[in-house]
Amino acid sequence: MKRLFALLAAALMLFAALPAPALNGAPRTDDISAPYLEGYCIGDGTGNLTAHWVGFSADAPAEVTSLSSGFTTYAAAYCRGKVYGYVYGYDSQGELRDDFYVMDARTHFTEFPEGASSGGEFVYGMAFDHTTGTMYALCNEDHPYIASVDLATGALTRVVNINLGSALGVQTFAIDDAGDFYVLTFSAVSSKLMRVNRNTGAMTQVIDTGLACFYAQSMTYDPSTRLIYWAHSAESTSSENGLYALDIEAQTISPLGMIGDGIELMCLFTPYDPEPILGDVNFDGTVDTADALLALRWTMSLIELDGYSLMAADVNCDGSIDTADALLILRFALGIIDSF
């Protein structure tokens, strides 16, 4: 194995001395004005979708499609083709379950890694930070804190305690494309969207929503529209229930319509990744020789890359990944070129 790595590294160094191939256009972008959303239905008017994963478009939330049945869950988030979350409920012995699961976002096939759990902690919100490649969880309703999540074991590592101030509590969780944390305050009158300082836990108001927030709630940040989508639920008969778009920059809230027939939705997410950093094949936030080696190993059929990594590796945007891409990534990492 060491010899193979040495040969591959030597090959890349030889590639670096060759003329750079022509670039074929600009990086691809996704123009999604109304993102597709998915979530877990805790309850609905007819009961037909209860305990099911469902999907819908943000511009037509009433048109809900059932995707699969699932285990009761209040917290889950999407990351690189997978949905990670925690089961919530009681087993036949009356013990609270805290199993950590991994679900394929395309097939909804769910796996439970052996021994993986939250360690007895109640998790009621999750979000993935694309700026650092870290999954975070909102934990413990009485004394809320934000923790990082080990995606192999489900283990939680406390990052910051939330300073509630005058707030009675907080609900649901989202992270924007700058890596900022957001929560909604618990309120029977008017919930506030708050930005949470990731170092001190102090909260700063961003939007006064004018909506009650005391049942289970769910929200997610969509990088394509730069909006937070909130699946709001106040009461089963409330006309205010439904999907809302929260604009952080404009500090506005807009109703988008009822979700299904009044679905109470948890674990809201958009099942796609933001535009990747070209060349960052291993998704660690930097482009270096390790990324070039991964791209080369892919061309030699030595490894498999997931969808996000494939997009990042295709730096000349010609629809395929070959040695030309590996060469470009290496030249960029060595400072020979300053852009793709």
N, C-alpha and C positions, 0 to 999 in steps of 0.2 A: 504493500500500500504506500509506504514512504517513497519507494522508487517511482511509483505511478505519479504521485504528487510532484515529485521533482521533475519528471519528464514533462508533465503538463505545465508546470511553472516555467520551465525552459522554453517550451513551445510558445507560450504567451510572450515571453521576453523577445523571442525572435520575431513574432508578429509585430511587436511594437516598432521595429525598425522599418517595416514596410509602409508604402504610401497609404494614407487613409482612404478608404473607399468613399465614393460620393454619398452624401446624405439624401434620402428620398423623402422630402417633405417634413412637416412639423409634427410634434407629438400628437397622438390622437386625443380627443376629448369627448366627453359624453354630455350632450345637451339634453338634460332631462328636466323639463319644466314641471312635471308632475310625477314625482317618484313613485315607484311601486313599494308598498309596505306590507309587512307581515307581522303577526302577533299571535298570542295565545288567548283564546276566548274563555274567560272565567264564567261568563253567563250571558245569555241573550233571551229575548222575549219569548221565543218559541221553544228554546231548549235544544234545538236541532244542532246548533254549533257549539254548545257548551263542551268544554274539555277538548277542543279541536284547535289546531293551528289553522289560521285563515290568512288570506291575502286580498289586497285591494289596491286600486290606484288612488293617490291622494286627491285627484280631481273628481273621483266618483266613489267615495267611501261607502256608499249604500250598496254598491255592487260587490258583495263579499263572496269569495270562493273558499270552500272548505278544502284544506290541503291534506290533513291527516289528524288522527286522534293523538293525544299526548298525555303525559303525566302532569298533574297539577303543578304549575310553576308560576312564580311571581317575579322571577328575575332571570333574564337571559339576554345575550347580545351576540351580534354577528361579528365574525372575524375570518377573512380569507377562506370563504366557502364553508365555514362551520358556524354552528350556533352553540354557544356554551352557556350552561345555566344550572340552576339548582332546583331539585324537586322540593315541593312544599306539601306536607300532608302527614297524616298519621297512619301507621301500619296497624295490623290486626292486634298487636299488643298495646296499642295506644301510645307508642313512641313516635315522636316527631321525626320524620325523615329529613335528611339534609344531603341526599345523594347529589353528586356532581355529574352532569351528563354532557355528552358531545353529540350534536345532531348534524347530519349532512344537510346543508341548506337546499340542495336540489332534490334529494330523495326523501328527506325527513326521517331517514333511518337513524335511530338513537342508540348510542352506546353508553354504558356506564363503566368507566375505568375502575378496575378493582380497588376498593378502599378509598376512592376519591369522594370527598365530602367537604362541607363548609366547617366541619369541626364543631357542629352544634349551634352555629350562629345563624340567625335569620337574615337572609339576604333578600332585599326587596327592590333592588335596582341594579342594573349593570350597564356598562358602556365601555367601548373600546377606544383607546387613545391612539390614533394613527400617527401622531407625531413622535411617539416613543415606542410604539408597538406593544403597549401594555393594556391588559384588561383590568378594569376597576369595578368594584362592587360597593353599593350603598348598603350598610349593615346596621342592625339593631335600632328598631324604631324608637325606643325609649331614650337611648343615648347614642344618636347616630354618628357614624364615622365612615370614612371612605378607606377601602383596603384594595391592594393589588391582588390579583387572582393568579395563582399558578395554574396554567392551562393543562397541565399533566395530572395534577392531583386535586385541584379545586381548593387548595389551601389558601387561606387569607392572611395577608400581612398588612397590619394597620398602617395607613399612610398619614391620615390627619383626622382629628376629631372635629366635628362640625360645631361651631360656636353658634348656638341657636339664638342668643340674644333674647329678644322679646317674642320670638316665634314659638308656637306650641310644639312644632315638630316639622319634619320635612318629608316629602314624598318624591318618588321617582328620580331619575338621574339621566344626565346626558353630558357628552363632551364634544366641544366644537372642534373645528379644524386648526385652532390655535392651541389646543390642549387645555382649554379652560373648562372647569367643572360647573355644572348647573343643577339646581334642584328646585322643586316647587314647595312653598310653605304650606303646612297643614292649616286650613281655614274653612269655616262654615260660611264665610261671607265673600272674601276676595283673596285668593291665593296670589302670592308674589313669586315670579321667576327670579331666583337669586343666583348670582355668581359666587362660587365658593373659592376662597383663597387656598390654594393647595399646600401652602406652607403653614398658615395660621388657623385655617378653618373658618375665618371670619366671612360673613355673608354680606354681599352688596346687592341691593335691589336693581333689577334690570327692567322688568315689566310688571305692572300691577294688572293682573289678568281680568279682574272683575268677576271671577268664577269661583264657586266653592270647590274645595279640594279636601275631601275627607274619606272617600272610598278609595279602593285600590286604583292607582293611576299608572300611566305609562307614557314615556316620551322618548324620542330619539332625534339625534341631529343628522340632517342630510347634507353632505358636502356639495352635492350638485346644485342645490337651491340655496344653500347656506341658511336654512331654516330649521327650527326645532318643531317637530310634529308631535302634538300632544293628543293622546287618546283619553279624552276627559269623560269621567263618569261621576255624577253627583247623586242622583236617585234614579231608580228604574223608570220613573215616569217623567223625569225632567226633560224639558225641551232644549235645555242647554247641553245635554249629552252629545258627544260627537267628536270629530276630528278638528283640531285647531292648528294653525300655523303661527309660530312665534318668531318674529323677526327681531333678532338681537340688535342689529345695527339701527333699524328704524324704531325699535322699542314699541312694536305694535303687535296686536293679536288679531287673527282673522279666522272666522268660522268657515269650515269647508264642507260641513254636512254631517248627518248622522252616519255612524258606522253600522252597517247592516240595519237591523230593526231596533237598535239600541244596545249594541254589544258592549259589555264591559271587558276591555282588552288589556292584557298585560304583555310584557316582553316585546314591545314594539321595536321593529328594526327595519332597515333597508338592506336587502340581501345582495349588496355589491360593495366593493371597496372604492375609495376615492381614487382619483387619477394618481398612479404611482409615480415616484421619483424615478425617472429614466436611469437605468443602470444600477439601481439599488435592488439587486436580485434577491438578497437575503433579508431585505426589509428591516435594516437596522438604522436607517436614517442617513447613511453615508454611502458614497460610491468609492470602492477601493478594489485592490487586486483580488480580494476574496470573491467579489461579485463577478469579476472577469473569469475567474477559475470555474465558478458555478455555471456560467453561460457556456464555457467551453465543454465542460463535462456533460451538459445537456446535449450539445451537438454530437457528442460521441456516444450518446445513449447510455451513459454511466449513471445518471440520476434522473429522477422525475421532478418537475417543477409544477407548482400549482398555478391557477389562473392569474393571480396577482403577480407572481414572480415572472411568469411568461410575458406579461405586458411590460414589466420593467426591463426585461432582458432584450426586448426588440427595440433597441435604441435607434436604429435607422428607419423604423416604422414601415418596413416593407412586408409585414405580415408573417415573417418567418424568423427563426433564430438560428444563426449560423456563425461561423468563425469571424465573419465581418463584424458582428455585434460584439463578440468577445474581444476582438482587437480594439474596437472603439472604446469599450468600457475600460480596458487596460490603459489605453493612451490617455483617457480622461483621468484615471486614477493616478497616473504618473505625471500629470500636468503638461503633457505634450499638446493636448487640445483643451480648450476651456468650455466647450459646449458640444452637444451632439447634433 
